[in-house]
């Protein structure tokens, strides 16, 4: 029986292999990179497998506590219900968290004869598209990577448009 695509290494997906091999390699690199980023911030805990170690929600909550400086509640049990609840606490925190920017970042340069206007800006909440607590609790690789990427963008990179201010 012949395969509907050539085997790996034949150059079918461009130089260097098939398309699926490139996707798998990209996912592997993202997992490794995001694991290192999480471990950089989680000093008291160590993540070895990103998908597995975020499933119970404890490491996810700890990461958000370190990044935000806030204290979050958590369920202490080890049953699936507790895992789902902990992940939901983290997702709800991200969805409802608002960041206030310092007003000095937003104050325009006063023009002659024009009063200085103090601006106040609340950054938009984090948008978590199609990420549910059971996706993370089940260890879904794509959605776990997407969640960590969203956290990196929100806490490390900052809100959109801030670079131009």
N, C-alpha and C positions, 0 to 999 in steps of 0.2 A: 504494500500500500504506500503510495507516495504522499508526502506532506503537501498541504496547500501553499507552503512557503518554503524557501530553501533553508537548510540547516544553518545554524550560527557560523560565523566566520566566512561566509561566502560573499559578503558585501551587499546583501540584498537590501539592508537598511541604510545604505550609504557606506562610507569608509568605516571599517571597524566592526561590522556585524549587523544583526537584524534589529528591527525597531523595538521589539520586546526586550532585547538585551540592553538597549540604551535606556529604556524606561526603568528597568530593574536597577541598572547602575545609578541612574539619577536618584531613585528612591533610596538606595543604599547610602549614597553620599549625603542626601538630605537627612536621613535618619542619624547618621554619624555626626554630622555638623550640628544638628539640633540637640542631640544628646550632650555634646560638649558644651553647648550654650547653656542648657539647663543645669548641667553639673557646675558650671562656672558660677552660677547664681545660688545654687543649693549647696551650701557649705556643710551643713549638718547631715545631709542625706546624699546618697550617690545613686545615680541612675545607670544601670548597665544595659537594659533593653527598654527603649523609649515606649514602645507599644505596650509592653507588659507592666512596666513600673508606674504608668499613669492610670492604669485601669481602676484602682481602688479610690482614686481621687485625692488621697492624702498628699502625694508628691505635687500634684497639680495645685492644691490649696496652698501648700508650703511655698511653691514658686510664686504664686500671686501675692502671698504675704510678704515675701522678701522684696519683690519688685515694687509693691505699692506702699509698704509700710503699714498697711491695715491688718487687723486681726480678723480672721474669718472663723465662723463656727464649723465644726466637723462632726460627723458621726463616728462613734468609736468601734462599732461592730465590724465583723468580717463577712457578713452575708451579702448576697447580691444587692439586696435592698439598700444596705449601707453604702456600698460602692456607688450605686446609681445616685443616691442622695448626695454624696460628697462631690461627685462630678457635677451634679446639678447646681450645687452651691457655687462651684467655681464658674460655671457657665453663666449663672444668674448674676454673679458679681461682675463679670466682664460685660454683660449686656446692659447693666444699670450703672456702671461706673462712669462718672464724668470727671474730666480733668479740667481744672481751672488754670489758665495760663497767667503768669504774673503780668500785672498791668504795664510794667515797664517794657515788656516785649511788644505791647500793642499800642503804646502811646505814640501818636504821630509827631513828627517834628513840627513845632509851632511856626506858623507863618507870621510875618509882621502884621500887626493889627488883628490877628486872629487868635481867639482864646484857645488854650490847650484843652482838648477833649480827652477825657480819660475813658478808655474803652474797657469793656469787660467781655471776655469770650469764654464760653464753655464749649470744649471740644465735643464732637459727637460721640455717642456711645459706640462701643465696639460692636461691629456687625458680625454675627456668627451665622453664616448662611448654611443651612442644612446640616448643622452639627448638633446632634442630640446626645444626651447623657449615655444612652445605651451604646452609641457608636464608640465612644471612648472607653466605656466599661468593657466592651467586647474586644477592644484592641484593634479597631479598624485602622489600618496603616495610613490610608490616604487622608482620612478625616483627623487623625491624630497629628499628622504632619501639618495639615491645614490649620489646626487649632494652635499649635506651637508657633507657626509662622505668623498668625494673627496676633499672638501675644508679643512676639518679637517686634512686629511693626508698631504695636500700640505703645509698648514700654521702652523699646530701644531706639527706634527710629523717630517716634513721636507723631503728632497729629499732622495730617496733610496740610500743606500750605505754610507750615511754620518756618521752613527754610527760606521762604521769600520774605519773611517779616524782618 
